[in-house]
Amino acid sequence: MSVYAAYSHIANNLGAPPFLPLNRDHVGDVPLVNLTGGVPAADILPYESYSQAVGRVLGNPATAFSSVSYVSPFGIQELREQVAHWRGVPVENVLVTNGAMNGIFLAAQTLIDPGDTVLVESPTFPFALNIFRRAGARLESIALHAGGIDLDELEQRLREGRRYKLFYTIPDFQNLPGP
Ligand SMILES: Cc1ncc(COP(=O)(O)O)c(C=O)c1O
């Protein structure tokens, strides 16, 4: 029996996200700027500072164990407080995640019921699409122009009676929409 027979209906129908491997910089002879993920140039990361920070935490008995042990599921309290201060929001509103994908996953689990429609920009971050599909969402896209999504088009759709449970938007550092 194929292992896929044990997979859920949703998992079996996910398909692969439409992305290029991050290390691919050509299609045939055509050079690419791969915008699938935000990967920085290898030589601009502050390795020395990372190393010192890790060394400081692991080298201090007061912080070593707690840094590699369980913390509150909401995140390290001091970090939550710093983020709350930085963003000007109550600390109860801050949940530390393992990155944006983890945050998108939690939002999808919390907000989407099977059959709900999620509106996404086109182009969008492809890995978010399977998270929404896995929650049972239908996806609809809306064109992105230089200043954001086509609001006239959105208004038209809403007037026609279409409804969305969630709009997934990338508010800054979005990929270039092209000409
Ligand atoms: C728009 C967008 N969202 C989420 C992610 C993934 O972020 P993380 O690695 O923090 O999960 C990326 C990565 O490139 C991204 O471009």
The ligand as an SDF file (V2000), in Angstrom:
LIG
                    3D

 16 16  0  0  0  0  0  0  0  0999 V2000
    6.6740   37.2420    2.1860 C   0  0  0  0  0  0  0  0  0  0  0  0
    7.3700   36.1780    2.9700 C   0  0  0  0  0  0  0  0  0  0  0  0
    6.7270   35.6240    4.0120 N   0  0  0  0  0  0  0  0  0  0  0  0
    7.3190   34.6570    4.7480 C   0  0  0  0  0  0  0  0  0  0  0  0
    8.6010   34.2020    4.4580 C   0  0  0  0  0  0  0  0  0  0  0  0
    9.1960   33.1070    5.3010 C   0  0  0  0  0  0  0  0  0  0  0  0
    9.6820   33.6690    6.4340 O   0  0  0  0  0  0  0  0  0  0  0  0
   10.2800   32.7740    7.6060 P   0  0  0  0  0  0  0  0  0  0  0  0
   11.5430   32.1800    7.0710 O   0  0  0  0  0  0  0  0  0  0  0  0
   10.4920   33.7660    8.7050 O   0  0  0  0  0  0  0  0  0  0  0  0
    9.2660   31.7240    7.9840 O   0  0  0  0  0  0  0  0  0  0  0  0
    9.3010   34.7400    3.3720 C   0  0  0  0  0  0  0  0  0  0  0  0
   10.6540   34.2630    3.0410 C   0  0  0  0  0  0  0  0  0  0  0  0
   11.2560   34.6640    2.0780 O   0  0  0  0  0  0  0  0  0  0  0  0
    8.6730   35.7560    2.6160 C   0  0  0  0  0  0  0  0  0  0  0  0
    9.3050   36.3020    1.5690 O   0  0  0  0  0  0  0  0  0  0  0  0
  1  2  1  0
  2  3  1  0
  2 15  2  0
  3  4  2  0
  4  5  1  0
  5  6  1  0
  5 12  2  0
  6  7  1  0
  7  8  1  0
  8  9  2  0
  8 10  1  0
  8 11  1  0
 12 13  1  0
 12 15  1  0
 13 14  2  0
 15 16  1  0
M  END
$$$$
